[in-house]
């Protein structure tokens, strides 16, 4: 797989570093998940050809960056970026993104030894707003717990952290920190378009609790005479089956949804996505996951066409993006490097094609069938996105 920095990476290869020796020639194939030690001359030549094909394709993508993200039948698809640090906003814009759909604010905690102050939060959000120049910024409140702990967090590790005090639960359990972050987000909203998004909401009561804290902070800022956007849009991430199943009720409480496929797949399939022993079971095209996403989109449509986006890693894969558009999603938030690939896809298809593909995928009871079908259809629609190496894998 390509990393956020654009380098190929292969994970879950136990013993790989032990097998490597200094000065050894190694090929890291992130597309097929292979590491080749001591490749022969034929293998090296073959991979040099793949690299050249990819270079040519990537050059062609630069021509797409400045073009509208619109399908062949003139349906606009908004492509946003996921960021962890303000400077990444520049990459999003350079790649043709239309704003930030997911700012992972917890990295303020993960990147320094002290607890971020209100000014630390504010400066980071204000810098994003400045760099985006009027394009929207969606700040997800801290998603700590589970596999992400602040450096200064001295709490005892939980026995099952994925089901423990994490995300919005973490924030509601420490209201002073939560209020500090909300104050900073609201202050930044006076500088440009900002949205607030609560992660891993599981119940309507949880959402209302978070909104109550937000209203209290707004009242405090009003009393202090501090400016902020009083109409700031508030949304939730749909990351667990319970939220997907009560989407209609949640929709009545918020302005937008963002489907987080990373955790939605994990919690739906009971698969730890960081555990290499069960990694093969982590399947975004599982029929259960697709059914939940389809239900969320339908629920949002019934509540006055509530805005729905997808910000999980799968949305950055062109095969899965094709499915998401067919399911009714018109907003995708992905790593910056994926934006040109998706824009090429968007400009190559019609929504009717996407909808036909999605209907077909929903008839499969096997995720292997679904994944194979999606790859085959995408190859026919955007053949230039696949080099000889990818064709070998998919054939």
C-alpha positions in Angstrom: 0.0 0.0 0.0 1.2 3.6 -0.5 1.7 5.6 2.7 0.5 9.1 3.5 4.0 10.3 2.3 3.7 8.5 -1.0 6.2 5.7 -0.2 5.3 2.0 -0.7 4.8 0.0 2.4 4.1 -3.6 3.3 2.9 -4.5 6.8 2.4 -7.8 8.7 5.6 -9.5 7.3 6.9 -11.1 10.5 10.6 -11.9 10.3 11.3 -9.6 7.3 13.8 -7.4 9.0 15.6 -10.4 10.4 15.9 -11.9 6.9 17.4 -8.7 5.5 21.2 -8.0 5.5 23.1 -4.8 5.1 23.7 -3.9 1.4 21.1 -6.4 0.2 18.9 -5.4 -2.8 15.3 -5.4 -1.9 12.1 -4.6 -3.8 9.1 -3.4 -1.7 5.9 -3.9 -3.7 3.2 -2.0 -1.8 0.5 -2.9 -4.4 0.8 -6.7 -4.1 2.1 -6.7 -0.5 5.4 -8.4 -1.4 9.0 -8.0 -0.3 11.5 -9.5 -2.7 15.0 -10.2 -1.4 17.9 -10.4 -3.9 15.7 -10.1 -7.0 17.4 -11.4 -10.2 18.0 -9.2 -13.3 14.7 -10.2 -14.9 12.7 -9.2 -11.8 14.5 -5.9 -11.5 13.9 -5.0 -15.2 10.2 -5.9 -14.8 9.8 -3.6 -11.8 11.7 -0.8 -13.5 9.0 -1.1 -16.2 6.3 -0.9 -13.6 7.9 2.2 -12.0 8.0 3.9 -15.4 4.4 3.1 -16.1 3.4 4.5 -12.7 5.5 7.6 -13.3 3.7 8.3 -16.6 0.3 7.8 -15.0 1.2 10.1 -12.1 2.3 12.8 -14.5 -1.1 12.5 -16.2 -2.8 12.9 -12.9 -1.3 16.4 -12.5 -3.4 17.5 -15.4 -6.6 16.4 -13.5 -5.9 18.3 -10.3 -7.3 21.6 -11.5 -10.3 20.2 -13.2 -13.8 20.0 -11.7 -14.7 16.8 -9.8 -17.8 16.0 -11.8 -19.1 12.8 -13.4 -19.7 12.3 -17.1 -23.4 12.9 -16.5 -22.6 16.1 -14.6 -23.1 15.1 -11.0 -20.6 16.9 -8.7 -18.6 14.7 -6.3 -16.9 16.7 -3.5 -13.4 15.4 -2.8 -11.9 16.5 0.5 -8.7 15.7 2.4 -7.8 14.0 5.7 -5.1 15.8 7.6 -3.2 15.5 10.9 -1.2 18.7 10.8 -2.0 22.2 9.4 0.8 22.1 6.8 -0.9 19.1 5.1 -3.7 21.5 4.0 -1.3 22.8 1.3 -1.0 19.3 -0.1 -4.8 18.9 -0.2 -5.2 22.1 -2.2 -2.3 21.2 -4.6 -3.9 17.8 -5.3 -7.2 19.4 -6.2 -9.1 18.9 -2.9 -12.0 21.2 -2.0 -11.3 21.5 1.7 -10.6 19.2 4.7 -13.2 16.7 5.6 -11.3 15.2 8.6 -8.8 17.0 10.8 -7.5 14.4 13.3 -7.1 16.8 16.3 -5.8 14.1 18.6 -2.4 14.4 16.9 -2.0 17.6 19.0 -1.8 15.2 22.0 0.3 12.6 20.2 3.0 14.9 18.9 3.9 16.7 22.1 4.8 15.8 25.7 2.5 18.3 27.4 -1.3 18.6 27.3 -2.3 21.0 24.5 -3.6 24.3 25.8 -6.6 26.1 24.4 -4.1 28.3 22.4 -2.4 25.3 21.0 -5.7 24.0 19.7 -6.7 27.4 18.4 -3.4 28.1 16.7 -3.6 24.8 14.9 -7.2 25.3 13.7 -6.6 28.9 12.8 -3.6 27.9 10.7 -5.7 25.4 8.8 -8.4 28.0 8.1 -5.8 30.4 6.9 -4.1 27.8 4.6 -7.5 26.7 3.2 -8.4 30.2 2.2 -12.2 30.0 2.5 -12.6 26.2 1.9 -14.3 24.2 4.7 -12.5 22.6 7.6 -14.1 19.8 9.6 -12.5 19.3 13.0 -13.1 15.9 14.6 -12.9 16.2 18.4 -10.1 14.1 19.9 -10.2 10.4 19.1 -8.0 9.2 21.9 -8.1 5.8 23.6 -8.1 2.4 21.8 -4.7 2.4 20.0 -4.0 6.1 20.5 -2.8 7.5 23.8 -1.4 10.9 24.6 2.3 10.8 25.7 1.5 12.1 29.1 -1.5 9.8 29.7 -0.8 7.9 32.9 -4.1 6.0 32.9 -3.9 2.2 33.3 -4.3 0.5 30.0 -7.7 -1.1 29.5 -8.1 -4.8 28.9 -10.2 -4.1 25.8 -9.5 -0.5 24.8 -11.4 -0.7 21.5 -14.5 -1.1 23.6 -13.5 1.2 26.4 -13.0 4.8 27.2 -12.2 6.2 23.8 -13.3 9.0 21.3 -16.4 10.9 22.5 -16.5 8.8 25.7 -13.0 10.0 26.5 -14.0 13.6 25.9 -17.2 13.5 28.0 -15.2 11.8 30.8 -12.9 14.8 31.0 -15.0 17.9 30.4 -12.3 20.5 31.1 -10.2 19.2 28.3 -13.3 18.8 26.1 -14.5 22.4 26.8 -11.0 23.7 26.1 -11.0 22.1 22.6 -14.5 23.2 21.8 -13.6 26.8 22.8 -10.7 26.7 20.4 -12.8 25.3 17.5 -15.5 27.9 18.1 -13.0 30.7 18.2 -11.4 29.5 14.9 -14.9 29.4 13.3 -14.9 33.2 13.4 -12.1 33.1 10.8 -13.6 30.9 8.2 -15.9 27.9 7.5 -15.4 25.3 10.3 -17.5 22.3 11.3 -17.4 20.2 14.5 -17.6 16.4 14.3 -18.0 14.0 17.2 -16.4 10.6 16.8 -17.7 7.2 17.7 -21.2 8.3 18.9 -23.2 5.2 19.8 -26.4 6.6 21.2 -28.7 9.7 20.9 -28.1 10.4 24.6 -24.4 10.5 24.0 -24.8 13.0 21.2 -27.1 15.2 23.2 -24.6 15.2 26.0 -21.9 16.4 23.7 -24.1 19.1 22.2 -25.1 20.3 25.7 -21.4 20.9 26.5 -21.0 22.7 23.2 -24.0 25.0 24.0 -22.5 25.7 27.4 -19.2 26.7 25.8 -21.1 29.0 23.3 -22.8 30.7 26.2 -19.5 31.3 28.0 -17.9 32.8 24.8 -21.0 35.0 24.4 -20.6 36.3 27.9 -16.9 37.0 27.3 -17.7 38.8 24.1 -15.6 36.4 22.0 -16.8 36.1 18.4 -17.6 32.7 16.8 -19.9 31.2 14.2 -23.3 30.8 16.0 -24.6 28.7 13.2 -21.6 26.3 13.2 -22.5 23.0 11.7 -22.3 19.9 13.9 -22.0 16.3 12.8 -21.2 12.8 13.9 -19.1 10.0 12.7 -20.9 6.8 11.9 -18.4 4.2 13.1 -20.3 1.5 14.9 -23.3 -0.6 13.9 -25.5 0.9 16.6 -25.1 4.4 15.1 -25.8 3.1 11.6 -28.9 1.4 12.8 -30.3 4.5 14.5 -29.1 6.9 11.8 -32.6 8.3 11.4 -32.7 9.4 15.0 -29.2 10.8 14.9 -30.0 12.7 11.7 -32.7 14.7 13.5 -30.0 16.0 15.9 -27.1 17.0 13.5 -26.2 18.7 10.3 -24.1 16.0 8.7 -22.8 12.5 8.9 -19.3 11.2 8.1 -19.0 7.4 7.7 -15.8 6.2 9.2 -15.2 2.8 7.5 -12.1 2.0 9.4 -13.9 1.4 12.6 -17.3 0.5 11.1 -15.7 -2.5 9.4 -13.8 -3.4 12.6 -16.9 -3.3 14.9 -19.3 -4.9 12.4 -17.0 -7.8 11.6 -15.4 -8.1 15.1 -12.0 -7.9 13.5 -9.1 -5.9 15.0 -7.7 -4.2 11.9 -4.3 -3.9 13.5 -3.9 -7.6 14.2 -2.1 -9.3 11.4 -3.4 -12.7 12.4 -6.9 -11.7 11.4 -6.1 -9.1 8.8 -7.6 -11.2 6.0 -11.0 -11.0 7.7 -11.0 -7.2 7.5 -13.2 -6.7 4.4 -14.8 -3.3 3.6 -16.9 -5.0 0.9 -18.5 -7.4 3.4 -22.3 -7.6 2.7 -23.0 -6.5 6.3 -20.9 -3.4 6.0 -22.4 -2.4 2.6 -25.9 -2.9 4.0 -25.2 -0.6 7.0 -23.7 2.2 4.7 -26.7 1.9 2.4 -29.0 2.3 5.3 -27.2 5.4 6.6 -27.4 7.1 3.2 -31.1 6.3 3.0 -31.8 7.6 6.5 -30.0 10.8 5.7 -32.0 11.3 2.5 -35.2 10.9 4.5 -34.2 13.7 6.9 -34.1 16.5 4.3 -31.1 15.2 2.3 -28.7 15.4 5.2 -25.1 15.7 4.0 -23.2 12.4 4.2 -19.5 11.8 3.5 -17.1 9.0 3.9 -13.7 9.6 5.5 -12.3 6.0 6.0 -9.2 4.7 4.3 -11.3 2.6 1.9 -12.8 5.7 0.4 -9.3 6.5 -1.1 -9.3 3.2 -3.1 -10.9 3.8 -6.5 -12.7 0.4 -6.5 -14.4 1.2 -3.2 -15.1 4.8 -4.2 -17.0 3.5 -7.2 -19.2 1.5 -4.9 -19.7 4.4 -2.5 -20.8 6.7 -5.3 -23.2 4.0 -6.4 -24.6 3.8 -2.9 -25.4 7.5 -3.0 -22.4 9.2 -1.4 -21.4 12.5 -3.1 -18.6 13.5 -0.7 -15.4 11.6 0.0 -12.6 12.6 2.3 -9.3 10.9 1.7 -5.5 11.2 2.1 -4.2 14.0 -0.2 -2.4 11.6 -2.5 -5.6 9.7 -3.3 -7.5 12.8 -4.5 -6.1 12.9 -8.1 -6.8 9.2 -8.6 -10.4 9.7 -7.4 -10.9 12.7 -9.6 -9.8 10.7 -12.6 -12.3 8.0 -11.7 -15.1 10.5 -11.1 -14.5 12.2 -14.5 -14.5 8.8 -16.2 -17.9 7.4 -15.0 -21.6 8.2 -14.8 -23.6 7.9 -11.7 -25.9 5.5 -13.5 -22.9 3.2 -14.0 -22.0 3.5 -10.4 -25.5 2.7 -9.3 -25.7 -0.4 -11.5 -22.4 -1.6 -10.1 -23.6 -1.0 -6.5 -26.8 -2.9 -7.1 -24.8 -5.9 -8.5 -22.4 -5.9 -5.5 -25.3 -5.9 -3.1 -26.5 -9.2 -4.7 -23.2 -11.0 -3.7 -23.0 -12.9 -0.4 -19.3 -13.3 -0.7 -16.9 -10.4 -0.1 -14.4 -12.1 -2.5 -16.9 -12.0 -5.3 -17.7 -8.4 -4.5 -14.1 -7.3 -4.4 -13.2 -9.2 -7.6 -16.2 -7.7 -9.4 -15.3 -4.2 -8.3 -11.7 -4.5 -9.4 -12.8 -5.8 -12.8 -15.3 -3.1 -13.4 -12.9 -0.4 -12.3 -10.2 -1.7 -14.6 -12.6 -1.4 -17.6 -13.6 2.1 -16.6 -10.2 3.5 -15.7 -7.6 1.1 -17.3 -4.8 3.6 -17.1 -4.9 3.3 -13.3 -3.6 -0.2 -13.5 -0.1 -1.1 -14.6 1.1 -4.5 -15.6 1.8 -5.5 -12.0 -1.8 -4.7 -10.9 -3.1 -6.5 -14.0 -1.1 -9.6 -13.0 -2.5 -9.5 -9.5 -6.1 -9.1 -10.6 -6.0 -11.6 -13.5 
